[in-house]
Amino acid sequence: MLYHVIVSFGKDREYEFKMSEAEVAKGSHEEARRWFDREFADLECEPSNPVGKVLIIDKILNVARYGGEQRFIDGKDWAARFARYTALALARDTIRVDVAGFTIGY
């Protein structure tokens, strides 16, 4: 299976990551959740919902937003980890993270 994660900051500002099942399998669902928890705190993200629990989808969207587009432009380790952990956390093979629209689609 091939995993495909697209992170979009607007029109003509999309960053695509394709990974094999073996690449994604190097981590676990729990490891992905911990990574997003850590990044959410380190980037000092503001919860989008001030009441209740912060969902993994909110963490993914906020980490992308607060991490900034430059990290995806550079295409280095951080962006690759973001994509791999997004695939692991959501357990989907095709994911679109629309930062501008603050939505995630499958």
Secondary structure, DSSP 8 states (H G I E B T S, - for coil): -EEEEEEESSTT-EEEEEEEHHHHTTS-HHHHHHHHHHHHHHTT---SSSSS---HHHHHHHHHHHH-HHHHHHT-HHHHHHHHHHHHHHT-SEEEEETTTTEEE-
